[in-house]
Amino acid sequence: MHCHKKKIYYHDTDCGGVVYYANYLKYLEEARTEFFAANKIDLKELSKQGTLFVVSSVEMSYRSPARYGDEIGVYTSIEKARSASLMFFQEIKRGDMILAECRTLLVCVNGQMSPQIIPSSLKESLA
C-alpha cells in the first residue's frame, strides 16, 4: 500500500474547523497520482500517447474528521484490475485512526474519451 502524507491547512477546513468533505476527493486524487509515480508511471506522458484515466465512480465513507494542523496519510492500493479499469481502495488516516475509506473506479480511455484496454506495459508496472 502506498502512503501519501498531507498536512491540513486552514484553507482545507470549513466554518466548523474540520476538513470540508469535498476536499477529501482532492487528497485521494493527489494520492493516486503519487501512487502512479511511485510505480514509475508518468500520467502526463501516457496522456500524450492517448491513454487517460477518468473517474467513473466514487464510494466514500467518512468516519472521523480531520482538523486544521493534522498530518494525515492517504493509503492507496489497487483492489482490482480489469481489462479497461482499475478499482482503487484508499484509506485516509491520522496515525492509526481511519478517518475515511474510499473505492474509486478509474476507466482507461483514449483521446476521444472512449474506453480502451489498459496497455500491457502499464499493467505490468502495476502488478
Backbone bond lengths (Angstrom), bond angles and torsions (degrees), N, CA, C in turn:
res aa  C-N    CA-C-N  psi(-1)  N-CA   C-N-CA  omega(-1)  CA-C   N-CA-C  phi
1 M - - - 1.453 - - 1.536 108.60 -
2 H 1.303 116.82 130.01 1.460 122.03 179.57 1.527 109.19 -86.51
3 C 1.337 116.48 140.29 1.469 120.79 178.81 1.515 110.49 -116.93
4 H 1.319 115.86 127.30 1.466 123.49 174.90 1.521 106.99 -112.23
5 K 1.339 116.68 118.72 1.465 121.59 -179.34 1.527 109.96 -85.76
6 K 1.319 115.53 145.70 1.465 121.14 -177.03 1.522 108.90 -147.91
7 K 1.329 115.88 135.36 1.462 120.70 173.83 1.521 108.28 -99.22
8 I 1.322 116.43 139.36 1.456 121.50 -179.50 1.528 109.16 -89.60
9 Y 1.319 114.86 124.01 1.459 121.81 179.31 1.529 110.03 -103.53
10 Y 1.323 115.02 165.83 1.458 121.16 -179.33 1.528 111.68 -55.51
11 H 1.342 117.18 -40.12 1.472 119.95 -178.06 1.534 113.06 -67.87
12 D 1.335 117.48 -10.48 1.469 121.46 177.36 1.531 112.21 -82.76
13 T 1.335 116.37 -14.89 1.463 119.75 -170.56 1.525 112.81 -101.09
14 D 1.315 114.08 163.64 1.464 120.49 177.19 1.531 109.45 -101.20
15 C 1.316 116.24 -172.35 1.472 119.65 -177.12 1.526 112.19 -66.24
16 G 1.327 117.66 -15.12 1.465 120.98 176.90 1.516 113.17 -88.27
17 G 1.350 116.31 -1.65 1.459 119.88 177.85 1.515 115.13 84.02
18 V 1.324 115.96 8.90 1.467 119.66 178.14 1.527 108.86 -113.96
19 V 1.322 115.54 161.71 1.462 119.66 -179.99 1.532 109.00 -61.61
20 Y 1.321 114.58 128.63 1.468 121.21 176.77 1.528 108.34 -62.52
21 Y 1.319 117.62 133.28 1.461 122.25 -169.88 1.530 114.19 -54.53
22 A 1.322 117.77 -38.16 1.465 120.27 -177.47 1.531 112.10 -69.79
23 N 1.322 117.73 -22.66 1.462 120.24 179.12 1.525 112.25 -65.49
24 Y 1.328 117.02 -25.73 1.457 119.58 177.42 1.529 110.78 -60.11
25 L 1.317 117.10 -34.00 1.475 120.06 179.07 1.532 110.76 -62.96
26 K 1.336 116.91 -37.22 1.471 120.31 176.42 1.521 110.33 -65.36
27 Y 1.320 117.23 -42.35 1.463 120.49 179.92 1.525 110.81 -62.63
28 L 1.331 115.82 -39.97 1.465 120.38 179.00 1.527 111.25 -65.17
29 E 1.326 116.26 -41.10 1.465 121.01 178.33 1.527 110.53 -63.57
30 E 1.333 116.48 -45.38 1.464 120.36 177.76 1.529 110.40 -58.08
31 A 1.317 116.78 -43.86 1.464 121.28 -178.33 1.529 111.86 -66.14
32 R 1.342 117.39 -38.53 1.471 119.06 176.84 1.523 110.84 -65.67
33 T 1.339 116.76 -39.39 1.465 120.64 177.28 1.529 109.74 -61.16
34 E 1.320 117.27 -44.23 1.463 121.17 178.96 1.530 111.34 -67.90
35 F 1.328 116.93 -32.73 1.465 121.44 175.26 1.528 109.90 -60.59
36 F 1.339 116.23 -47.92 1.466 119.92 177.88 1.527 109.98 -60.19
37 A 1.329 117.37 -46.32 1.467 120.97 -178.71 1.528 111.08 -60.92
38 A 1.335 117.55 -40.79 1.470 121.24 178.71 1.523 111.55 -63.85
39 N 1.333 115.87 -23.84 1.469 121.47 177.77 1.528 111.64 -97.12
40 K 1.340 115.07 17.59 1.476 122.19 176.47 1.526 112.92 61.02
41 I 1.334 115.74 36.41 1.465 121.73 178.05 1.518 107.73 -112.11
42 D 1.330 116.08 118.91 1.459 122.98 -178.85 1.530 108.61 -95.29
43 L 1.326 116.74 101.60 1.465 120.91 -176.37 1.525 112.08 -63.21
44 K 1.335 117.22 -34.19 1.461 120.57 178.88 1.529 110.36 -65.34
45 E 1.319 117.21 -42.14 1.468 121.55 178.48 1.525 110.55 -67.38
46 L 1.323 117.26 -41.24 1.464 121.04 176.41 1.521 110.59 -58.21
47 S 1.335 115.84 -42.33 1.454 121.21 179.56 1.528 111.18 -60.52
48 K 1.332 116.32 -43.05 1.467 120.61 177.94 1.523 111.62 -61.14
49 Q 1.344 116.03 -29.63 1.465 121.77 179.92 1.530 112.26 -86.35
50 G 1.328 116.87 -1.13 1.460 120.52 177.69 1.511 115.16 91.10
51 T 1.329 117.43 16.34 1.464 121.38 177.45 1.514 108.39 -115.84
52 L 1.332 115.44 118.16 1.463 122.54 -178.37 1.518 109.46 -127.77
53 F 1.321 115.22 160.19 1.463 120.95 172.86 1.522 108.24 -121.88
54 V 1.320 116.09 131.43 1.460 121.38 178.59 1.527 109.06 -122.35
55 V 1.312 115.90 146.36 1.459 120.93 177.93 1.521 108.41 -75.34
56 S 1.318 114.81 125.15 1.465 121.01 178.71 1.530 111.33 -99.42
57 S 1.334 116.47 -36.54 1.461 119.34 178.22 1.527 109.95 -157.09
58 V 1.337 114.21 153.83 1.460 122.11 178.67 1.521 107.82 -136.36
59 E 1.323 115.79 130.59 1.462 121.58 174.94 1.528 106.63 -123.63
60 M 1.321 116.59 114.99 1.457 121.07 -172.11 1.514 111.15 -125.13
61 S 1.331 115.35 136.77 1.467 121.52 173.83 1.517 108.11 -121.90
62 Y 1.328 115.74 122.72 1.458 122.00 177.98 1.520 108.18 -95.66
63 R 1.326 116.90 130.66 1.455 120.36 -177.43 1.525 113.48 -112.52
64 S 1.334 115.82 -39.90 1.459 120.69 -176.83 1.527 107.59 -154.19
65 P 1.327 117.95 145.19 1.470 118.89 -175.56 1.528 113.86 -78.89
66 A 1.319 115.01 149.01 1.460 121.62 165.93 1.523 105.94 -93.03
67 R 1.329 116.31 152.36 1.458 121.24 -175.61 1.530 110.57 -130.84
68 Y 1.318 114.18 163.59 1.459 121.56 177.90 1.528 110.32 -49.02
69 G 1.347 115.69 131.11 1.461 121.53 178.33 1.512 115.07 90.30
70 D 1.338 117.46 -14.40 1.463 120.44 178.41 1.527 110.63 -64.29
71 E 1.302 115.09 151.56 1.456 121.42 168.27 1.511 106.11 -112.63
72 I 1.311 115.04 123.62 1.463 120.29 -176.97 1.525 109.47 -117.96
73 G 1.308 114.89 161.26 1.460 122.18 172.74 1.512 107.95 -120.21
74 V 1.322 115.80 134.35 1.468 120.79 175.25 1.531 106.18 -108.18
75 Y 1.321 115.63 111.53 1.458 122.72 -175.51 1.523 108.92 -96.86
76 T 1.329 116.00 128.61 1.459 121.67 -171.42 1.520 111.23 -128.49
77 S 1.327 115.39 134.77 1.463 120.98 172.74 1.524 108.75 -148.50
78 I 1.310 115.20 160.42 1.467 120.16 174.22 1.512 107.27 -92.24
79 E 1.310 115.08 120.95 1.458 121.22 -179.41 1.527 111.13 -83.32
80 K 1.344 115.24 -37.35 1.457 119.83 -178.00 1.524 109.16 -153.17
81 A 1.328 115.68 134.11 1.467 121.13 175.47 1.521 108.01 -116.72
82 R 1.315 114.74 125.84 1.469 120.61 176.68 1.519 107.98 -113.69
83 S 1.297 116.81 -176.55 1.468 119.63 -175.33 1.524 113.11 -63.30
84 A 1.345 117.89 -34.35 1.462 120.45 -177.43 1.529 112.97 -129.94
85 S 1.343 117.51 15.49 1.467 118.76 -179.09 1.522 111.18 -151.96
86 L 1.329 114.17 159.47 1.458 122.66 176.59 1.523 108.29 -129.64
87 M 1.317 116.63 129.91 1.457 121.45 174.24 1.529 107.28 -101.66
88 F 1.335 115.23 114.91 1.456 121.16 178.44 1.515 109.64 -95.17
89 F 1.331 115.70 141.95 1.460 122.14 169.51 1.518 105.90 -114.05
90 Q 1.349 116.20 130.04 1.456 120.92 -179.30 1.521 110.37 -135.16
91 E 1.317 114.61 142.29 1.458 121.88 173.99 1.518 108.21 -123.41
92 I 1.309 115.98 139.54 1.456 121.83 172.73 1.524 105.83 -108.24
93 K 1.337 115.27 125.01 1.461 120.31 -176.06 1.520 111.25 -130.00
94 R 1.303 114.37 150.49 1.461 122.80 166.58 1.519 103.80 -116.13
95 G 1.333 115.71 106.91 1.461 119.22 -171.74 1.520 108.59 64.43
96 D 1.327 116.14 -126.47 1.467 120.74 178.50 1.527 112.61 -93.10
97 M 1.346 116.97 -6.64 1.469 120.25 -176.74 1.521 110.73 -81.39
98 I 1.325 116.23 126.23 1.465 121.38 176.53 1.523 108.29 -80.65
99 L 1.335 115.32 120.58 1.462 120.86 178.71 1.524 111.78 -93.17
100 A 1.331 116.20 -33.32 1.474 120.37 -179.31 1.524 108.93 -158.94
101 E 1.324 114.70 152.70 1.462 122.19 174.93 1.522 107.82 -128.42
102 C 1.327 115.09 145.08 1.464 118.22 -176.44 1.523 110.86 -147.68
103 R 1.304 114.53 142.36 1.468 122.24 168.82 1.528 106.51 -119.02
104 T 1.334 114.70 126.97 1.454 120.97 -178.18 1.512 109.03 -127.01
105 L 1.326 116.17 127.55 1.461 121.48 177.75 1.523 108.56 -97.98
106 L 1.330 115.69 120.50 1.460 121.72 175.24 1.520 108.34 -107.55
107 V 1.324 115.48 132.38 1.467 121.10 178.46 1.520 108.13 -107.77
108 C 1.321 115.80 136.75 1.455 122.27 176.84 1.527 108.17 -81.69
109 V 1.332 116.31 127.55 1.468 121.13 -179.22 1.527 109.59 -132.75
110 N 1.338 114.34 164.12 1.466 119.98 175.30 1.534 108.92 -95.15
111 G 1.318 116.60 -174.55 1.457 121.60 -177.76 1.510 114.51 -61.93
112 Q 1.337 117.67 -19.42 1.465 122.01 178.10 1.536 111.29 -95.70
113 M 1.333 115.27 10.05 1.472 122.90 179.41 1.528 113.53 65.41
114 S 1.333 116.68 25.74 1.462 121.32 173.90 1.527 108.52 -95.46
115 P 1.334 117.20 138.71 1.471 119.70 179.19 1.525 111.31 -55.82
116 Q 1.324 114.56 143.91 1.463 120.19 176.22 1.522 109.19 -143.86
117 I 1.317 115.50 160.48 1.456 121.71 178.03 1.534 108.93 -66.58
118 I 1.324 116.47 139.94 1.463 120.91 175.95 1.531 107.39 -68.49
119 P 1.328 117.90 128.22 1.470 119.88 179.67 1.528 111.46 -54.98
120 S 1.333 116.29 140.50 1.465 120.97 -175.90 1.526 111.99 -61.05
121 S 1.332 117.96 -35.71 1.472 120.38 179.29 1.527 110.25 -63.49
122 L 1.312 116.55 -36.10 1.458 121.59 178.34 1.525 110.82 -68.00
123 K 1.327 115.33 -42.91 1.472 119.74 178.94 1.519 110.43 -61.86
124 E 1.339 116.35 -38.49 1.466 120.40 179.46 1.531 110.49 -64.58
125 S 1.325 116.76 -39.16 1.466 120.38 179.14 1.527 111.72 -65.39
126 L 1.297 117.49 -28.88 1.465 122.31 -178.26 1.530 113.26 -89.70
127 A 1.334 115.89 -13.12 1.472 119.36 -176.30 1.516 112.08 -69.63
